[in-house]
Amino acid sequence: MATKAEKLIEVLEPLAEGNGLELVTVEVAGTKKNPILRVCLDTPQGGINLDQLAEAREWVDAAVDELDPFKESFVLEVSSPGIDRPLRKLSDFERFAGEDEFIRSIAVEECDEGVITMPVPVAKMHGWSAKAKEADPELFIAGLM
């Protein structure tokens, strides 16, 4: 069963592409009575501007209203991903190949000689791994190949 965020991604991703934008992530936060829907968008080249975000808010709002994923009213936040841009799709990993990325993970699949294999979404990347940073088992630094 798909989560609300996954259902929203299915609806919003093609709309974003149709508007020349990239859907970076969708997050459902807040409480059941006061949900917050966070939608992060960017341009394929990076650097979305405020006018583009204002336009996007209108079609995002219309699409979410049509899907009606919340029983109560909700707060909609449409923003750029900022410096902490999450990597969600294989194309994100390819785009930022060679960059140092900080990765947070709760689950670790395997640890061998300081190399930790990460779960989804990086599991899609065959053999992709990260080295532990500092003593925090939930924070990893990786050189994307």
mmCIF file of the C-alpha atoms, coordinates in Angstrom:
data_MODEL
# 
_entry.id   MODEL 
# 
loop_
_atom_site.group_PDB 
_atom_site.id 
_atom_site.type_symbol 
_atom_site.label_atom_id 
_atom_site.label_alt_id 
_atom_site.label_comp_id 
_atom_site.label_asym_id 
_atom_site.label_entity_id 
_atom_site.label_seq_id 
_atom_site.pdbx_PDB_ins_code 
_atom_site.Cartn_x 
_atom_site.Cartn_y 
_atom_site.Cartn_z 
_atom_site.occupancy 
_atom_site.B_iso_or_equiv 
_atom_site.pdbx_formal_charge 
_atom_site.auth_seq_id 
_atom_site.auth_comp_id 
_atom_site.auth_asym_id 
_atom_site.auth_atom_id 
_atom_site.pdbx_PDB_model_num 
ATOM 1   C CA . MET A 1 1   ? 0.000  0.000  0.000   1.00 0.00 ? 1   MET A CA 1 
ATOM 2   C CA . ALA A 1 2   ? 1.477  3.305  -1.078  1.00 0.00 ? 2   ALA A CA 1 
ATOM 3   C CA . THR A 1 3   ? 1.972  6.084  1.452   1.00 0.00 ? 3   THR A CA 1 
ATOM 4   C CA . LYS A 1 4   ? 0.443  9.518  0.964   1.00 0.00 ? 4   LYS A CA 1 
ATOM 5   C CA . ALA A 1 5   ? 3.833  10.862 -0.059  1.00 0.00 ? 5   ALA A CA 1 
ATOM 6   C CA . GLU A 1 6   ? 4.274  8.075  -2.652  1.00 0.00 ? 6   GLU A CA 1 
ATOM 7   C CA . LYS A 1 7   ? 0.805  8.729  -4.096  1.00 0.00 ? 7   LYS A CA 1 
ATOM 8   C CA . LEU A 1 8   ? 1.559  12.436 -4.279  1.00 0.00 ? 8   LEU A CA 1 
ATOM 9   C CA . ILE A 1 9   ? 4.879  11.774 -6.007  1.00 0.00 ? 9   ILE A CA 1 
ATOM 10  C CA . GLU A 1 10  ? 3.051  9.692  -8.653  1.00 0.00 ? 10  GLU A CA 1 
ATOM 11  C CA . VAL A 1 11  ? 0.711  12.615 -9.356  1.00 0.00 ? 11  VAL A CA 1 
ATOM 12  C CA . LEU A 1 12  ? 3.138  15.530 -8.998  1.00 0.00 ? 12  LEU A CA 1 
ATOM 13  C CA . GLU A 1 13  ? 6.194  14.149 -10.807 1.00 0.00 ? 13  GLU A CA 1 
ATOM 14  C CA . PRO A 1 14  ? 4.676  14.232 -14.323 1.00 0.00 ? 14  PRO A CA 1 
ATOM 15  C CA . LEU A 1 15  ? 3.140  17.656 -13.620 1.00 0.00 ? 15  LEU A CA 1 
ATOM 16  C CA . ALA A 1 16  ? 6.524  19.006 -12.574 1.00 0.00 ? 16  ALA A CA 1 
ATOM 17  C CA . GLU A 1 17  ? 8.173  17.612 -15.711 1.00 0.00 ? 17  GLU A CA 1 
ATOM 18  C CA . GLY A 1 18  ? 5.387  19.101 -17.833 1.00 0.00 ? 18  GLY A CA 1 
ATOM 19  C CA . ASN A 1 19  ? 6.162  22.485 -16.292 1.00 0.00 ? 19  ASN A CA 1 
ATOM 20  C CA . GLY A 1 20  ? 9.890  22.169 -16.927 1.00 0.00 ? 20  GLY A CA 1 
ATOM 21  C CA . LEU A 1 21  ? 10.681 21.397 -13.295 1.00 0.00 ? 21  LEU A CA 1 
ATOM 22  C CA . GLU A 1 22  ? 11.964 18.483 -11.297 1.00 0.00 ? 22  GLU A CA 1 
ATOM 23  C CA . LEU A 1 23  ? 10.143 17.091 -8.272  1.00 0.00 ? 23  LEU A CA 1 
ATOM 24  C CA . VAL A 1 24  ? 12.887 16.653 -5.692  1.00 0.00 ? 24  VAL A CA 1 
ATOM 25  C CA . THR A 1 25  ? 10.840 15.288 -2.806  1.00 0.00 ? 25  THR A CA 1 
ATOM 26  C CA . VAL A 1 26  ? 7.460  15.220 -1.104  1.00 0.00 ? 26  VAL A CA 1 
ATOM 27  C CA . GLU A 1 27  ? 7.191  15.048 2.673   1.00 0.00 ? 27  GLU A CA 1 
ATOM 28  C CA . VAL A 1 28  ? 4.099  14.682 4.826   1.00 0.00 ? 28  VAL A CA 1 
ATOM 29  C CA . ALA A 1 29  ? 4.777  16.093 8.288   1.00 0.00 ? 29  ALA A CA 1 
ATOM 30  C CA . GLY A 1 30  ? 2.809  17.593 11.154  1.00 0.00 ? 30  GLY A CA 1 
ATOM 31  C CA . THR A 1 31  ? -0.001 15.749 12.898  1.00 0.00 ? 31  THR A CA 1 
ATOM 32  C CA . LYS A 1 32  ? -3.138 13.964 11.687  1.00 0.00 ? 32  LYS A CA 1 
ATOM 33  C CA . LYS A 1 33  ? -5.226 16.990 12.631  1.00 0.00 ? 33  LYS A CA 1 
ATOM 34  C CA . ASN A 1 34  ? -2.718 19.536 11.313  1.00 0.00 ? 34  ASN A CA 1 
ATOM 35  C CA . PRO A 1 35  ? -0.792 17.952 8.431   1.00 0.00 ? 35  PRO A CA 1 
ATOM 36  C CA . ILE A 1 36  ? 1.937  19.785 6.556   1.00 0.00 ? 36  ILE A CA 1 
ATOM 37  C CA . LEU A 1 37  ? 2.704  18.863 2.972   1.00 0.00 ? 37  LEU A CA 1 
ATOM 38  C CA . ARG A 1 38  ? 6.192  19.874 1.850   1.00 0.00 ? 38  ARG A CA 1 
ATOM 39  C CA . VAL A 1 39  ? 6.935  19.758 -1.859  1.00 0.00 ? 39  VAL A CA 1 
ATOM 40  C CA . CYS A 1 40  ? 10.469 20.536 -3.029  1.00 0.00 ? 40  CYS A CA 1 
ATOM 41  C CA . LEU A 1 41  ? 10.983 21.495 -6.661  1.00 0.00 ? 41  LEU A CA 1 
ATOM 42  C CA . ASP A 1 42  ? 13.992 22.519 -8.713  1.00 0.00 ? 42  ASP A CA 1 
ATOM 43  C CA . THR A 1 43  ? 14.930 23.149 -12.316 1.00 0.00 ? 43  THR A CA 1 
ATOM 44  C CA . PRO A 1 44  ? 16.877 20.419 -14.123 1.00 0.00 ? 44  PRO A CA 1 
ATOM 45  C CA . GLN A 1 45  ? 19.883 22.786 -14.107 1.00 0.00 ? 45  GLN A CA 1 
ATOM 46  C CA . GLY A 1 46  ? 19.346 23.745 -10.457 1.00 0.00 ? 46  GLY A CA 1 
ATOM 47  C CA . GLY A 1 47  ? 18.420 27.167 -9.143  1.00 0.00 ? 47  GLY A CA 1 
ATOM 48  C CA . ILE A 1 48  ? 14.625 27.529 -9.156  1.00 0.00 ? 48  ILE A CA 1 
ATOM 49  C CA . ASN A 1 49  ? 13.472 31.121 -8.544  1.00 0.00 ? 49  ASN A CA 1 
ATOM 50  C CA . LEU A 1 50  ? 10.610 32.579 -6.495  1.00 0.00 ? 50  LEU A CA 1 
ATOM 51  C CA . ASP A 1 51  ? 8.403  33.257 -9.528  1.00 0.00 ? 51  ASP A CA 1 
ATOM 52  C CA . GLN A 1 52  ? 8.704  29.623 -10.605 1.00 0.00 ? 52  GLN A CA 1 
ATOM 53  C CA . LEU A 1 53  ? 7.850  28.470 -7.078  1.00 0.00 ? 53  LEU A CA 1 
ATOM 54  C CA . ALA A 1 54  ? 4.807  30.775 -6.928  1.00 0.00 ? 54  ALA A CA 1 
ATOM 55  C CA . GLU A 1 55  ? 3.528  29.396 -10.259 1.00 0.00 ? 55  GLU A CA 1 
ATOM 56  C CA . ALA A 1 56  ? 4.217  25.827 -9.145  1.00 0.00 ? 56  ALA A CA 1 
ATOM 57  C CA . ARG A 1 57  ? 2.312  26.335 -5.909  1.00 0.00 ? 57  ARG A CA 1 
ATOM 58  C CA . GLU A 1 58  ? -0.875 26.866 -7.920  1.00 0.00 ? 58  GLU A CA 1 
ATOM 59  C CA . TRP A 1 59  ? -0.693 23.620 -9.906  1.00 0.00 ? 59  TRP A CA 1 
ATOM 60  C CA . VAL A 1 60  ? 0.588  21.662 -6.891  1.00 0.00 ? 60  VAL A CA 1 
ATOM 61  C CA . ASP A 1 61  ? -2.349 22.966 -4.816  1.00 0.00 ? 61  ASP A CA 1 
ATOM 62  C CA . ALA A 1 62  ? -4.846 22.053 -7.567  1.00 0.00 ? 62  ALA A CA 1 
ATOM 63  C CA . ALA A 1 63  ? -3.403 18.543 -7.964  1.00 0.00 ? 63  ALA A CA 1 
ATOM 64  C CA . VAL A 1 64  ? -3.385 17.898 -4.217  1.00 0.00 ? 64  VAL A CA 1 
ATOM 65  C CA . ASP A 1 65  ? -6.952 19.167 -3.883  1.00 0.00 ? 65  ASP A CA 1 
ATOM 66  C CA . GLU A 1 66  ? -8.037 16.775 -6.644  1.00 0.00 ? 66  GLU A CA 1 
ATOM 67  C CA . LEU A 1 67  ? -6.266 13.826 -5.017  1.00 0.00 ? 67  LEU A CA 1 
ATOM 68  C CA . ASP A 1 68  ? -7.622 14.883 -1.586  1.00 0.00 ? 68  ASP A CA 1 
ATOM 69  C CA . PRO A 1 69  ? -5.167 12.884 0.580   1.00 0.00 ? 69  PRO A CA 1 
ATOM 70  C CA . PHE A 1 70  ? -6.059 14.624 3.857   1.00 0.00 ? 70  PHE A CA 1 
ATOM 71  C CA . LYS A 1 71  ? -9.341 14.463 5.792   1.00 0.00 ? 71  LYS A CA 1 
ATOM 72  C CA . GLU A 1 72  ? -8.718 17.842 7.377   1.00 0.00 ? 72  GLU A CA 1 
ATOM 73  C CA . SER A 1 73  ? -7.234 21.050 6.019   1.00 0.00 ? 73  SER A CA 1 
ATOM 74  C CA . PHE A 1 74  ? -3.471 21.051 5.556   1.00 0.00 ? 74  PHE A CA 1 
ATOM 75  C CA . VAL A 1 75  ? -0.582 23.468 5.165   1.00 0.00 ? 75  VAL A CA 1 
ATOM 76  C CA . LEU A 1 76  ? 1.123  23.374 1.773   1.00 0.00 ? 76  LEU A CA 1 
ATOM 77  C CA . GLU A 1 77  ? 4.778  24.392 1.552   1.00 0.00 ? 77  GLU A CA 1 
ATOM 78  C CA . VAL A 1 78  ? 6.383  24.579 -1.900  1.00 0.00 ? 78  VAL A CA 1 
ATOM 79  C CA . SER A 1 79  ? 10.091 25.335 -1.844  1.00 0.00 ? 79  SER A CA 1 
ATOM 80  C CA . SER A 1 80  ? 13.487 24.754 -3.371  1.00 0.00 ? 80  SER A CA 1 
ATOM 81  C CA . PRO A 1 81  ? 15.555 21.900 -1.963  1.00 0.00 ? 81  PRO A CA 1 
ATOM 82  C CA . GLY A 1 82  ? 18.290 24.197 -0.676  1.00 0.00 ? 82  GLY A CA 1 
ATOM 83  C CA . ILE A 1 83  ? 21.734 23.032 0.304   1.00 0.00 ? 83  ILE A CA 1 
ATOM 84  C CA . ASP A 1 84  ? 20.423 19.856 1.971   1.00 0.00 ? 84  ASP A CA 1 
ATOM 85  C CA . ARG A 1 85  ? 18.920 18.519 -1.261  1.00 0.00 ? 85  ARG A CA 1 
ATOM 86  C CA . PRO A 1 86  ? 17.900 14.888 -0.788  1.00 0.00 ? 86  PRO A CA 1 
ATOM 87  C CA . LEU A 1 87  ? 18.961 12.304 -3.367  1.00 0.00 ? 87  LEU A CA 1 
ATOM 88  C CA . ARG A 1 88  ? 15.880 10.225 -4.203  1.00 0.00 ? 88  ARG A CA 1 
ATOM 89  C CA . LYS A 1 89  ? 16.192 8.961  -7.759  1.00 0.00 ? 89  LYS A CA 1 
ATOM 90  C CA . LEU A 1 90  ? 18.951 7.194  -9.632  1.00 0.00 ? 90  LEU A CA 1 
ATOM 91  C CA . SER A 1 91  ? 19.309 10.326 -11.790 1.00 0.00 ? 91  SER A CA 1 
ATOM 92  C CA . ASP A 1 92  ? 20.026 12.348 -8.606  1.00 0.00 ? 92  ASP A CA 1 
ATOM 93  C CA . PHE A 1 93  ? 22.961 10.078 -7.806  1.00 0.00 ? 93  PHE A CA 1 
ATOM 94  C CA . GLU A 1 94  ? 24.220 10.278 -11.381 1.00 0.00 ? 94  GLU A CA 1 
ATOM 95  C CA . ARG A 1 95  ? 23.864 14.086 -11.427 1.00 0.00 ? 95  ARG A CA 1 
ATOM 96  C CA . PHE A 1 96  ? 25.941 14.505 -8.283  1.00 0.00 ? 96  PHE A CA 1 
ATOM 97  C CA . ALA A 1 97  ? 28.503 11.799 -9.051  1.00 0.00 ? 97  ALA A CA 1 
ATOM 98  C CA . GLY A 1 98  ? 31.920 12.777 -7.739  1.00 0.00 ? 98  GLY A CA 1 
ATOM 99  C CA . GLU A 1 99  ? 30.479 15.049 -5.038  1.00 0.00 ? 99  GLU A CA 1 
ATOM 100 C CA . ASP A 1 100 ? 30.796 14.344 -1.318  1.00 0.00 ? 100 ASP A CA 1 
ATOM 101 C CA . GLU A 1 101 ? 27.373 13.701 0.181   1.00 0.00 ? 101 GLU A CA 1 
ATOM 102 C CA . PHE A 1 102 ? 26.246 13.294 3.763   1.00 0.00 ? 102 PHE A CA 1 
ATOM 103 C CA . ILE A 1 103 ? 23.783 10.461 4.144   1.00 0.00 ? 103 ILE A CA 1 
ATOM 104 C CA . ARG A 1 104 ? 21.542 9.644  7.086   1.00 0.00 ? 104 ARG A CA 1 
ATOM 105 C CA . SER A 1 105 ? 20.318 6.102  7.472   1.00 0.00 ? 105 SER A CA 1 
ATOM 106 C CA . ILE A 1 106 ? 18.571 4.156  10.182  1.00 0.00 ? 106 ILE A CA 1 
ATOM 107 C CA . ALA A 1 107 ? 19.131 0.730  8.642   1.00 0.00 ? 107 ALA A CA 1 
ATOM 108 C CA . VAL A 1 108 ? 22.469 -0.648 7.573   1.00 0.00 ? 108 VAL A CA 1 
ATOM 109 C CA . GLU A 1 109 ? 22.538 -3.757 5.422   1.00 0.00 ? 109 GLU A CA 1 
ATOM 110 C CA . GLU A 1 110 ? 26.172 -4.703 5.790   1.00 0.00 ? 110 GLU A CA 1 
ATOM 111 C CA . CYS A 1 111 ? 29.395 -3.440 7.325   1.00 0.00 ? 111 CYS A CA 1 
ATOM 112 C CA . ASP A 1 112 ? 32.782 -4.765 6.226   1.00 0.00 ? 112 ASP A CA 1 
ATOM 113 C CA . GLU A 1 113 ? 36.074 -3.068 7.121   1.00 0.00 ? 113 GLU A CA 1 
ATOM 114 C CA . GLY A 1 114 ? 34.451 0.355  7.558   1.00 0.00 ? 114 GLY A CA 1 
ATOM 115 C CA . VAL A 1 115 ? 32.431 0.162  4.325   1.00 0.00 ? 115 VAL A CA 1 
ATOM 116 C CA . ILE A 1 116 ? 28.710 0.281  4.920   1.00 0.00 ? 116 ILE A CA 1 
ATOM 117 C CA . THR A 1 117 ? 26.204 -0.734 2.258   1.00 0.00 ? 117 THR A CA 1 
ATOM 118 C CA . MET A 1 118 ? 23.123 1.463  2.436   1.00 0.00 ? 118 MET A CA 1 
ATOM 119 C CA . PRO A 1 119 ? 19.477 0.399  1.939   1.00 0.00 ? 119 PRO A CA 1 
ATOM 120 C CA . VAL A 1 120 ? 16.868 1.981  -0.353  1.00 0.00 ? 120 VAL A CA 1 
ATOM 121 C CA . PRO A 1 121 ? 17.139 4.262  -2.292  1.00 0.00 ? 121 PRO A CA 1 
ATOM 122 C CA . VAL A 1 122 ? 20.817 3.560  -2.764  1.00 0.00 ? 122 VAL A CA 1 
ATOM 123 C CA . ALA A 1 123 ? 20.241 -0.188 -2.949  1.00 0.00 ? 123 ALA A CA 1 
ATOM 124 C CA . LYS A 1 124 ? 19.201 0.501  -6.537  1.00 0.00 ? 124 LYS A CA 1 
ATOM 125 C CA . MET A 1 125 ? 22.795 1.463  -7.135  1.00 0.00 ? 125 MET A CA 1 
ATOM 126 C CA . HIS A 1 126 ? 24.513 -1.915 -7.341  1.00 0.00 ? 126 HIS A CA 1 
ATOM 127 C CA . GLY A 1 127 ? 27.486 -2.025 -5.046  1.00 0.00 ? 127 GLY A CA 1 
ATOM 128 C CA . TRP A 1 128 ? 27.210 1.607  -3.924  1.00 0.00 ? 128 TRP A CA 1 
ATOM 129 C CA . SER A 1 129 ? 28.658 2.077  -0.450  1.00 0.00 ? 129 SER A CA 1 
ATOM 130 C CA . ALA A 1 130 ? 29.555 4.758  2.085   1.00 0.00 ? 130 ALA A CA 1 
ATOM 131 C CA . LYS A 1 131 ? 32.244 5.138  4.752   1.00 0.00 ? 131 LYS A CA 1 
ATOM 132 C CA . ALA A 1 132 ? 31.192 5.966  8.301   1.00 0.00 ? 132 ALA A CA 1 
ATOM 133 C CA . LYS A 1 133 ? 31.847 9.574  9.376   1.00 0.00 ? 133 LYS A CA 1 
ATOM 134 C CA . GLU A 1 134 ? 32.921 10.189 12.959  1.00 0.00 ? 134 GLU A CA 1 
ATOM 135 C CA . ALA A 1 135 ? 31.458 7.895  15.610  1.00 0.00 ? 135 ALA A CA 1 
ATOM 136 C CA . ASP A 1 136 ? 27.805 8.484  14.689  1.00 0.00 ? 136 ASP A CA 1 
ATOM 137 C CA . PRO A 1 137 ? 26.425 5.228  13.200  1.00 0.00 ? 137 PRO A CA 1 
ATOM 138 C CA . GLU A 1 138 ? 23.559 7.112  11.527  1.00 0.00 ? 138 GLU A CA 1 
ATOM 139 C CA . LEU A 1 139 ? 25.746 9.633  9.660   1.00 0.00 ? 139 LEU A CA 1 
ATOM 140 C CA . PHE A 1 140 ? 27.810 8.558  6.685   1.00 0.00 ? 140 PHE A CA 1 
ATOM 141 C CA . ILE A 1 141 ? 29.942 10.338 4.132   1.00 0.00 ? 141 ILE A CA 1 
ATOM 142 C CA . ALA A 1 142 ? 30.252 8.939  0.655   1.00 0.00 ? 142 ALA A CA 1 
ATOM 143 C CA . GLY A 1 143 ? 32.097 9.751  -2.503  1.00 0.00 ? 143 GLY A CA 1 
ATOM 144 C CA . LEU A 1 144 ? 29.545 9.106  -5.225  1.00 0.00 ? 144 LEU A CA 1 
ATOM 145 C CA . MET A 1 145 ? 31.057 7.279  -8.167  1.00 0.00 ? 145 MET A CA 1 
# 
